[in-house]
């Protein structure tokens, strides 16, 4: 493997959506494991929580890079949460909890916060994207049918804007890709700061 075949960065995330967004802008990357405990600390504001998780994921990824003796490259970590009235909505356990979450979201604005962190052995930067999303009113039948699709089960806030849940969204104020899971406008700023190229022709052609 020559230098031209090495990834430009390591992605400390198993999210297929983040992989797709990086490929969309032609970033060459390699996945690394990054398991952290996702639990807010007592009195920890949502903004602080999501940024801490992004940093901890990137740091866990960097530790795995060093342990595996992989070539030195920046590590990108990210985390996304759904917040309404300062309450963090995690992934729903069942239909009852999903219904409760979607009822809280319907007809009003909520915030989707995505933090991204880039780390190396001697440097780290974190950026935060906050987007307002407004849902239209929902019917009981819609919520039940949506749960039966399986999509809400592993999604914060019980919906995916890039999937079937798009039909619930009335308005987006901010970064659409931030709601999906990786705000590209801020990601590019991090790539610039760490001299990581994008628009790789080979990556774009293979995506």
C-alpha positions in Angstrom: 0.0 0.0 0.0 1.5 3.3 -1.1 0.9 6.7 0.6 -1.7 7.6 -2.0 -3.8 4.5 -0.8 -3.9 5.6 2.8 -7.1 7.1 4.2 -7.1 10.8 4.9 -8.7 10.3 8.2 -10.3 7.7 10.6 -14.0 7.8 11.3 -14.9 6.8 14.8 -18.5 6.1 14.0 -20.6 3.1 12.9 -23.3 5.4 11.4 -24.0 4.5 7.8 -25.3 8.0 7.3 -22.0 9.6 8.3 -20.2 7.3 6.0 -22.5 8.2 3.1 -22.0 12.0 3.8 -18.2 11.7 3.8 -18.3 9.7 0.6 -20.6 12.3 -0.9 -17.9 15.0 -0.6 -15.1 12.6 -1.6 -13.3 12.1 1.7 -11.1 9.1 1.9 -11.5 7.4 5.3 -11.2 4.2 7.3 -13.5 3.1 10.1 -12.2 2.6 13.6 -14.0 1.3 16.7 -15.0 3.8 19.4 -17.2 2.6 22.2 -18.1 5.1 24.9 -20.8 5.3 27.5 -23.6 7.5 26.3 -25.1 8.9 29.4 -25.6 12.5 30.4 -23.9 13.6 33.6 -26.0 15.2 36.4 -27.0 18.8 35.4 -25.0 18.5 32.1 -26.6 20.8 29.5 -27.4 19.0 26.2 -24.9 21.2 24.3 -22.1 20.1 26.6 -23.2 16.5 26.6 -23.2 16.1 22.8 -19.8 17.8 22.4 -18.3 15.7 25.2 -19.6 12.5 23.5 -18.2 13.5 20.1 -14.8 14.3 21.7 -14.8 11.0 23.7 -15.6 9.0 20.6 -12.8 10.6 18.6 -10.4 10.0 21.5 -11.5 6.4 21.8 -10.9 6.0 18.0 -7.4 7.6 18.4 -6.6 5.2 21.1 -7.5 2.3 18.9 -5.5 3.7 16.0 -2.4 3.9 18.3 -3.0 0.4 19.7 -3.3 -1.1 16.2 -0.2 0.8 15.1 -2.1 2.3 12.1 -0.6 5.2 10.2 -1.0 8.6 11.9 -4.1 10.4 10.6 -6.7 12.6 12.3 -9.7 10.9 13.9 -13.3 12.2 13.4 -15.9 11.6 16.0 -19.5 12.7 16.0 -22.7 12.5 18.1 -26.3 13.6 17.4 -29.1 14.2 19.9 -32.7 15.5 19.7 -33.7 18.1 22.3 -37.0 19.7 23.2 -37.5 22.0 26.1 -34.0 21.1 27.3 -35.0 17.4 27.4 -32.8 14.9 25.5 -34.8 12.3 23.6 -32.8 9.1 23.3 -33.7 6.0 21.2 -37.2 4.7 22.0 -37.5 1.3 23.7 -41.0 0.5 22.4 -44.0 1.9 20.6 -45.3 3.6 23.8 -42.1 5.5 24.2 -41.8 6.4 20.5 -45.4 7.6 20.6 -44.6 9.8 23.6 -41.6 11.3 21.9 -43.3 12.0 18.6 -46.2 13.6 20.4 -43.8 15.9 22.2 -42.3 16.9 18.8 -45.4 17.4 16.7 -46.6 20.9 16.0 -43.6 22.7 17.5 -39.9 23.3 17.0 -37.3 21.0 18.5 -33.5 21.1 18.2 -31.2 18.5 16.6 -27.7 19.0 17.9 -24.7 17.4 16.2 -21.2 17.8 17.5 -18.2 16.8 15.5 -14.7 16.4 17.0 -11.3 16.0 15.2 -8.4 14.9 17.2 -4.7 14.0 16.8 -2.1 13.1 19.4 -1.4 16.8 20.1 -4.5 18.7 18.9 -8.3 18.6 19.0 -11.2 20.8 17.7 -14.9 20.5 18.3 -17.8 22.2 16.3 -21.5 22.2 17.2 -24.4 22.4 14.8 -27.9 23.2 16.1 -30.8 23.0 13.8 -34.5 23.7 14.5 -36.9 21.2 13.1 -40.7 21.6 13.1 -43.1 18.7 12.8 -46.6 18.9 11.5 -49.5 17.3 13.6 -49.4 13.5 13.5 -52.2 10.9 13.7 -52.2 7.8 16.0 -52.3 5.6 12.9 -49.3 7.4 11.3 -47.2 6.9 14.5 -48.2 3.2 14.8 -47.5 2.5 11.1 -44.1 4.3 11.3 -43.1 2.3 14.3 -44.0 -0.9 12.4 -41.5 0.0 9.6 -38.7 -0.4 12.2 -37.1 2.9 11.3 -37.6 4.7 14.6 -36.2 2.0 16.8 -32.5 3.0 16.6 -33.0 6.7 16.0 -32.7 9.5 18.6 -36.1 11.2 18.9 -37.7 8.2 17.2 -37.4 9.5 13.6 -35.0 9.7 10.7 -35.3 12.8 8.5 -33.4 11.1 5.7 -35.9 8.2 5.7 -39.6 7.6 6.0 -39.8 10.1 8.8 -39.2 12.9 6.3 -43.0 13.1 5.8 -43.4 14.4 9.3 -41.1 17.4 8.8 -42.7 20.7 8.1 -39.7 23.0 8.3 -36.0 22.9 8.8 -34.0 26.0 10.0 -30.3 25.3 9.9 -28.2 22.4 8.6 -30.1 19.5 7.0 -27.0 17.3 7.0 -26.5 18.2 10.7 -29.9 16.6 11.3 -28.9 13.5 9.3 -25.8 13.2 11.5 -22.8 15.1 10.0 -23.1 18.9 9.3 -21.0 19.1 6.1 -20.5 22.9 6.2 -18.8 22.5 9.6 -17.1 19.3 8.7 -15.3 21.0 5.8 -14.1 23.6 8.2 -12.5 20.9 10.4 -11.0 19.2 7.3 -9.4 22.5 6.3 -8.0 23.1 9.8 -6.4 19.6 9.8 -5.3 19.7 6.2 -7.5 16.8 5.2 -8.5 16.9 1.5 -12.0 16.3 0.1 -13.4 16.0 -3.4 -11.1 13.0 -4.0 -12.0 12.0 -7.6 -11.7 8.3 -6.9 -14.0 8.5 -3.9 -16.6 10.5 -5.8 -16.6 8.1 -8.7 -17.0 5.1 -6.4 -19.9 6.6 -4.4 
